[in-house]
Amino acid sequence: MKTFTAIVERDPDTKFYVGYVPGFPGAHSQGETLDELQENLREVIEMLLEDEPVQSTFIL
């Protein structure tokens, strides 16, 4: 299992959480909740790694 660190902020206008993973160009997403953001970031990283399933945890 890999661990990734995500930088997360809450957008004051939309109230959505937005985050990115340093070291992964293009690895950014948003979500209404932290859980949704985490799942979205996991999907983005899987796509960036092309067909390598990612079992990971995030430090938010």
N, C-alpha and C positions, 0 to 999 in steps of 0.2 A: 504494500500500500504506500502510495506517495502522499506527501503532505505539501500543499501549496499555500502560500500566504496571499490573501486578497486584500487589497486596499479598498475600503468601503466608505461611502459617504451617503447621506440622505439628502435628496434633492428637495429644497424647501418649497418649490413650486408644485411639484407633482406628488411629493411625499413618498416617492419610490426610492429604494436603495439602489445605488449604482456602484459597480465595482470593477476592478481590473486586477489581473495577476501579473506582477512585474516579471519580466523575462519572457513573456509570451506575447509578442506583438499580435494584436487583434483579439486578445483574450479579455474582453470586457462585455458586460451585460448589465441588466437591471432586473429588479423584481419588486413586487409589492411587499414581500416579507423577506427576511434574511434567509429562510429556508428555500424560498423560490429563487432568490439570487444565487444561492449556493448550487442548486440543481442546474440553473442556467449556465453558470460558470463551468460546472463539470462537463456539460454537454459541449460547450465551446472548446474546452481543452481536448476532449475526445476527438472532435473534428480536426483540430489543429495537429494532433498526433496521428491522424489518419488510420483508422481501423484498429488502434491499440486501445482496448478497453482500459479505463482508468478507475482503479479502486483507490479512492483518495479521501483525505480529510482536508478541511480548510480551516485556517486560522483567520477569523474575521475580526 
